[in-house]
């Protein structure tokens, strides 16, 4: 896979567009977007889990939970800042439901 990606990059840089593996390049680009969405969903799930624990297990609250909540919020904000198109995920009901379900 690395050799293929390196070759595709070389072809683009050299202007040999007719030799590009367009279908697979498109698949790879889509996969990058999905990977970023999965990372954001994972962080959201961790955040939701710890927010729920803080809400419903008040007697078991710990400083580590608060730290994890702050850390996930920070990482979520940084991820969205780095990849602004991920903001769309935050208003996608299906995506939010999946993140919520993973965090419960």
Secondary structure, 3 states (H helix, E strand, C coil): CHHHHHHHHHHHHCCCHHHCCHHHHHHHHHHHHHHHHHHHHHHHHHHHHHHHHHHHCHHHCCHHHHHHHHHHHHHHHHHHHHCHHHHHHHHCHHHHHHHHHHHC
